[in-house]
Amino acid sequence: MNKKTLDSLVEFVRYWSTERAEMYRARLKTRGRGKNESLSEVAQSIRILSRQAYPTADANYTSILALDHLIDLLQDSEMRLRVREIPPKTINEAETHAIRLEAHRLADRHRGKSVHQVCQEEPRRVPVNQLQSIRWTTIRGYKLTTDRKDHDRNIQNCSQSHESI
């Protein structure tokens, strides 16, 4: 390959990457988080888009840019604040801290739902006709039932055993 061909190829790649960089900058600015998209997937996408959006920029600059974009993308304002308080030096640190915070928040939310659901559940009402067929577990050694004959017999046995005590 001669020098003229190589120079024209380099010129083409520079022009092509500059034109494409504008498209990647627009994608980076409008990048959001999908409903089922993990924070790791978002961070990886931001890393790639940052390098593509600024192909001639210093690696430190694109790293800082990616870090800021990731933090700004966090939907919860408290989480954004807590991640910024660290302060993270790299996008990896911000990602790790945000994932940890998200996991804690999700665990707290599930814990709250369990308690909330138990509190709001209304007691079940059993119709009277079903009560007659229900058999209860053993209480003090006597199996209780709602069948009248067994019920009366159990009461007699129970009272006799208490008299002998």
C-alpha positions in Angstrom: 0.0 0.0 0.0 1.5 3.3 -1.0 1.6 6.5 1.2 -1.1 8.3 -0.8 -3.6 5.5 -0.4 -2.8 5.3 3.3 -3.3 9.0 3.8 -6.6 9.0 1.9 -7.8 6.0 4.0 -6.8 7.8 7.2 -8.6 11.0 6.0 -11.7 9.0 5.2 -11.7 7.3 8.6 -11.3 10.7 10.4 -14.2 12.2 8.4 -16.4 9.1 8.9 -15.7 8.9 12.6 -16.4 12.7 13.0 -19.7 12.4 11.2 -20.6 9.3 13.2 -19.5 11.0 16.4 -22.3 13.5 16.2 -24.8 10.7 16.0 -23.2 9.0 19.0 -23.3 12.3 21.0 -27.0 12.6 20.3 -27.5 9.0 21.4 -25.5 9.6 24.5 -27.5 12.7 25.4 -30.8 11.0 24.9 -29.8 7.6 26.5 -32.3 6.4 29.0 -32.7 3.2 31.0 -35.1 0.6 29.6 -37.7 -0.9 31.9 -36.0 -4.2 32.4 -32.4 -3.0 31.7 -29.9 -3.6 34.4 -27.6 -0.8 35.7 -24.6 -2.8 34.4 -26.0 -2.9 30.9 -26.6 0.9 31.0 -23.1 1.6 32.3 -21.6 -0.5 29.6 -23.6 1.2 26.9 -22.6 4.6 28.2 -18.9 3.6 28.2 -19.1 2.6 24.6 -21.2 5.6 23.5 -18.8 8.0 25.3 -15.8 6.6 23.4 -17.8 6.7 20.1 -19.1 10.2 20.7 -15.6 11.6 21.4 -13.2 9.4 19.4 -10.3 11.9 19.4 -10.7 12.9 23.1 -8.4 11.9 25.9 -9.4 8.6 27.7 -9.7 10.5 31.0 -12.1 13.0 29.5 -14.4 10.2 28.1 -14.2 8.4 31.4 -15.4 11.5 33.4 -18.1 12.2 30.8 -19.3 8.6 31.1 -19.3 8.8 34.9 -21.4 12.0 34.8 -23.9 10.5 32.3 -24.3 7.4 34.4 -25.0 9.4 37.6 -27.4 11.7 35.8 -29.2 8.7 34.4 -30.1 7.4 37.8 -33.9 7.9 38.2 -34.0 8.2 42.0 -32.7 11.6 43.2 -31.6 10.2 46.5 -29.6 7.6 44.8 -27.9 10.2 42.6 -27.0 12.3 45.6 -25.6 9.3 47.5 -23.5 8.2 44.6 -22.1 11.7 44.1 -21.3 11.9 47.9 -18.7 9.1 47.6 -17.3 10.7 45.2 -16.6 8.0 42.6 -13.4 8.3 40.6 -14.5 6.0 37.8 -17.7 4.9 36.2 -17.0 1.4 37.6 -17.0 2.8 41.2 -20.2 4.7 40.5 -21.8 1.6 38.9 -20.9 -0.6 41.9 -22.2 1.8 44.4 -25.4 2.5 42.5 -26.0 -1.3 42.1 -25.5 -1.7 45.9 -27.9 1.1 46.7 -30.5 -0.2 44.2 -30.3 -3.6 45.8 -30.8 -2.2 49.3 -33.8 -0.1 48.1 -35.4 -3.0 46.4 -35.0 -5.2 49.5 -36.5 -2.5 51.6 -39.4 -2.1 49.2 -40.1 -5.8 49.2 -39.9 -6.0 53.0 -42.4 -3.1 53.3 -44.8 -4.8 50.8 -44.8 -8.0 52.8 -45.8 -6.3 56.0 -48.3 -4.0 54.1 -50.0 -7.0 52.4 -50.4 -8.8 55.7 -51.9 -5.8 57.4 -54.4 -5.1 54.6 -55.6 -8.7 54.2 -59.1 -9.0 55.6 -60.0 -12.0 57.8 -61.8 -14.8 56.0 -65.3 -15.5 57.0 -66.3 -19.2 56.9 -70.0 -19.9 56.4 -71.7 -21.7 59.3 -72.6 -24.7 57.2 -68.9 -25.3 56.5 -68.0 -25.0 60.2 -69.9 -28.2 60.9 -67.6 -30.2 58.7 -64.3 -28.7 59.9 -62.1 -30.9 62.1 -59.7 -29.1 64.4 -56.3 -30.4 65.4 -55.5 -31.9 68.7 -55.8 -29.6 71.7 -54.6 -31.1 75.0 -54.8 -34.6 73.6 -58.4 -34.4 72.5 -59.4 -34.2 68.8 -62.2 -31.6 68.6 -64.8 -31.6 65.8 -67.9 -29.6 65.2 -70.0 -32.7 64.9 -72.4 -32.4 67.8 -72.0 -35.9 69.2 -68.2 -35.8 69.1 -68.2 -32.3 70.5 -70.4 -33.3 73.5 -68.3 -36.4 74.2 -65.1 -34.3 74.1 -66.5 -31.8 76.5 -67.4 -34.6 78.9 -63.9 -36.2 78.6 -62.3 -32.8 79.1 -64.3 -32.0 82.2 -63.6 -35.4 83.7 -59.9 -35.1 83.2 -59.9 -31.6 84.9 -61.8 -33.0 87.9 -59.2 -35.7 88.4 -56.4 -33.1 88.4 
